[in-house]
Amino acid sequence: MAQSSLNGSLSSYPHPEYAEIVVVRHGETAWNAERRVQGQLDIELNEAGRQQAVAVADRLSREPKISVIYSSDLQRASETAQIIASRCGWPEVIKDYDLRERHLGDLQGFIYPELAKTHPVAYKALESENEDQEIPGGGESLVQLFDRCTSALLRIGRKHKGERVVVVTHGAFIRSLYKWALPKAGHAGDIHNTSINVFHFSGEDIWTLKVWGDVSHIHQAGSLLSFGGAIAYS
């Protein structure tokens, strides 16, 4: 069950009846910059991505205390999470396979604008309106991705009521959470590297979206956003 609210207020935190889950997309990679599909391939941050991670870490270090940091086990996310942990004085990052990006099968490793020509069958599956359509080569359907993402966040939310939690993950994962929280809202828009998205979890399954796509820390730090890195599946 999801409720919508985008007022960005964190003034009621901490509160024993809900978990505040701060979902952060990882910093930029070289593949993001060249619009190459990463999926679940394990690509490290580039220098711009590390600067973005420092900017979001500095911001989070000035906000209410974090109780725990979770991350996808892929290194672009886990390195971002480690930078956040270091700035926030947190001793460890919990790596979670279920926080990974969507598996894109045969499309992984190839330039996004060229997929229609190089992999027409897999690209057609990617663009299909059938949400049960899997991607050839072991890729996930949108339904499979949605189920994995929401199950992971439910598990984390139920474990950390009354706490503020950071989750570092990927673009398509975050897009699924938006659909979960705001099923009638339409397109989520671009999901930029190190954007902040805040969810409140209360009851058994009540989600309220408080902040969406906040990258003010990047602008304040004078860093450049790579709009090539805003595509999903990265």
Secondary structure, 3 states (H helix, E strand, C coil): CEEECCCCCCCCCCCCCEEEEEEEECCCEHHHHCCECCCCCCCCECHHHHHHHHHHHHHHHCCCCCCEEEEECCHHHHHHHHHHHHHHCCCCCEEEHHHCCCCCHHHCCCEHHHHHHHCHHHHHHHHCCCCCCCCCCCCCCHHHHHHHHHHHHHHHHHHCCCCEEEEEECHHHHHHHHHHHCCCCCCCCCCCCCCEEEEEEECCCEEEEEEEEECHHHHHHCCCCCHHHHCCCC
